[in-house]
Amino acid sequence: MSLLRTHYPWTKAPFLASAPMLGAATPALAISVSKAGGIGFLAGSANSDALDKDLQQVTSILAQDRTAEANSSDILPIGLGFQLWGAKLSVAVSAVKKHLPAVVWLFAPSDERQLQEWSRALRVASQEKTKIWIQVGTVHDAKRAVELAAPDVLVLQGSDAGGHGLKRSASTVTLVPEIVDYLASKHGASIPVLAAGGIMDGRGVASAIALGAAGAVMGTRFLAATEAGIAQGWQKELLKASDGGVSTGRSTLPDRLKQTVGWPEHFDGRALLNKGHEDEQAGLSDAENVALYKQELAQGDDAWGVHGRMVTYAGTGVGLVNEVKPAAEIVREVHMSARNAIQNASEFLTDSHYVLKTADPGPSTDDAPSPTMPLVRIEVIRGRRSRDQLRKLADAVQEVMLQKFNAPARDRYQVITQHEPGDIICEDTNLGFERTDDIVFIQIFQQGRTGDVKQATYAALAEKLQAECGVKGTDLIISCSENKREDWSFGRGEAQFLTGAL
Ligand SMILES: Cc1cc2nc3c(=O)[nH]c(=O)nc-3n(C[C@H](O)[C@H](O)[C@H](O)COP(=O)(O)O)c2cc1C
């Protein structure tokens, strides 16, 4: 992440980009994504006037918002994508010279040597300020892209992706780690990769990170952003669709219907399957299918359904897209849910979670062992609080344990320890916090609470201790430790959870 943060300093973790989607990725969408801490992309075509107009619009929207973090350097905090088979290098070079976007994203060359030619020319045009990202869909293409163009980032597009991609490709789940391993063996860890294809929410981003990616690119999910430049009929169908493995399909039919000529032979596109696909299967000729498609263009938003004929590009993750909302909200939601997903997943690494959640669950979940008492150690610095204040602090902690941590009643176990000044050493983990001697260090020994329960507990502790005991949020440190039922003895030297006494 650090390399990406250096190059794109306005971005927040986990690293997230909206895909360049020709026709759909508007200036408003790109800016919203970047301002929310991601990196938004425009898609450039061979039409220099249209591209310049879009970039002018980005510049002027940003000029109205001088406060935006994404606005703090001389580079334009968005990226610009090109499908090389149909784009013009001269158009890209003049756009880069004039507007200095943070990134140019290269995709789908008709000849791999274009990658070298484009990356060289664009680096010169931007005096190395504009970074080069290349989207590939196979291990072979990743190797060649690195050899020819030494990209700053590789975007790895798996077969689940919406829109154009390779006819033959692997899922993101296998593509990403194989390329990550290759890059690590040949190039150290110097080229970050981003995963694309089927990533719709924080869980997808978390899985991309677990596979070795530095972050993710989302296309289909941003088609359901308020700012996306697509027909309402298209957006409505995205919300309706589910089960993308069945409701979408890869085919060259979208290009044939739209009479788009020039895509390299090995590409096709993933879209919702509809009447056009059905008729093709039934033997309708391209000429007849195109004629029907053109007729139906006049139907406007009604022409998009399963029984319509419009090309409704969408990835297999379409069933996870259920709402149209502003792009910034999507970014914030994905950031937060990715963190939760990683935290929740990490609990599956502890034996006790495994025992509680999966071992002999019995006939119903009601039989699962109920959460046990937590042992809470509260560590403070001597001389800062009276005995009454310490008791109040401990009472407040206990209340949160009961309300948020599912601690059973009459099961209070707390140890308060006062340390000499200087005997609690807590730095700020680079968070920019100032600690004071009123610091409260809480250690909770417990079993099996989920990440959500823990997060709610931390938030409630911060709020309550601030309100009732004057503890600043930056002076509150909490650490949860996991143990097992067999780790407790409540008296007489017996392991009550094992003997059956509890
Ligand atoms: C409607 C649409 C248009 C797209 N247009 C482009 C494009 O112009 N250039 C490009 O490099 N990728 C394009 N893509 C592919 C994306 O870069 C990305 O790989 C893909 O959206 C990721 O998969 P997802 O849709 O499952 O998120 C497009 C995707 C969609 C859905």
The ligand as a Gaussian input file, in Angstrom:
#p B3LYP/6-31G(d) Opt

LIG

0 1
 C      -19.930000      -1.159000     -18.935000
 C      -18.478000      -1.469000     -18.847000
 C      -17.602000      -0.795000     -19.682000
 C      -16.235000      -1.065000     -19.605000
 N      -15.385000      -0.353000     -20.386000
 C      -14.054000      -0.525000     -20.252000
 C      -13.153000       0.325000     -20.953000
 O      -13.564000       1.211000     -21.684000
 N      -11.824000       0.120000     -20.755000
 C      -11.345000      -0.835000     -19.919000
 O      -10.142000      -0.965000     -19.763000
 N      -12.186000      -1.664000     -19.240000
 C      -13.515000      -1.512000     -19.370000
 N      -14.373000      -2.311000     -18.651000
 C      -13.840000      -3.401000     -17.814000
 C      -13.371000      -2.880000     -16.482000
 O      -12.114000      -2.285000     -16.667000
 C      -13.198000      -3.949000     -15.387000
 O      -12.261000      -4.903000     -15.761000
 C      -14.462000      -4.668000     -14.998000
 O      -15.552000      -3.797000     -14.931000
 C      -14.274000      -5.354000     -13.660000
 O      -15.271000      -6.277000     -13.401000
 P      -16.666000      -5.948000     -12.660000
 O      -17.507000      -5.295000     -13.700000
 O      -17.144000      -7.299000     -12.267000
 O      -16.361000      -5.037000     -11.539000
 C      -15.752000      -2.052000     -18.700000
 C      -16.646000      -2.709000     -17.867000
 C      -17.999000      -2.434000     -17.925000
 C      -18.935000      -3.161000     -16.991000

